[in-house]
């Protein structure tokens, strides 16, 4: 049974199934445990039993995000730590030992395809306070909830744009994003339109020179999806890498690989390798040659060919 809470929930009604229905236009003020109707189904907000400041978010029964209200630099999901480490290796934040005293005239710009609880966007705001970020979230009701639950930075520092990730990406100005993160799932896999060579061309167009495209690639032990993801990214970008734990790289479990593509080398920072090995789940880096060997023989994904129109 969900708890009653602040104004966004106090005036709501609960269905017989225990789902909290917040009146349209009402924004919750802080997190309250429960299952909530959203535009694409339902989400569940769960208090973290191991962290008094932590909250877990499930979307349609699948674990999506974790937030620590007291510490935006804490990332509970290991693959998110790997993504953060990769981006910070390219642009060391001032808060990191050995990082620059300031970010100079360049203001980091990021695009997140897939919102959830905005865990990574919140992290990067803490690491790079002057960064400009856009989160693309398909579910407008979920975006409204997340804004109210987690006190996210306001625009222009962090904007949540409601829409389909590919459609939004295709409208963006070229050469404007230092990093783009793809973390979109429908069930266990990323929707195919976000994995094709044609979509990667849109990503390349939007990335600024030296930018990084980072994806969360989920797969089963056969690694078929991961190999096709890697082949498609490798076909689009001159430089690639994969970050994952050894069991995942050997196809011994279901899980996540972090893949990246760029027009500049990605694996030249020895500090990155040490940082990844020092995590709660030690991860290895595969360099460009290893990624291409892993992907060898797998097809590059393409958009379906439109049927020709008879004259």
Beta strands, then each sheet from edge to edge (+ up, - down):
strand 1: 13-14
strand 2: 19-21
strand 3: 34-38
strand 4: 41-47
strand 5: 54-59
strand 6: 62-68
strand 7: 109-113
strand 8: 132-137
strand 9: 158-162
strand 10: 177-182
strand 11: 207-219
strand 12: 239-244
strand 13: 255-262
strand 14: 284-286
sheet 1: 1+ 2- 3- 4+ 5- 6+
sheet 2: 9+ 8+ 7+ 10+ 11+ 13- 12+ 14-
end
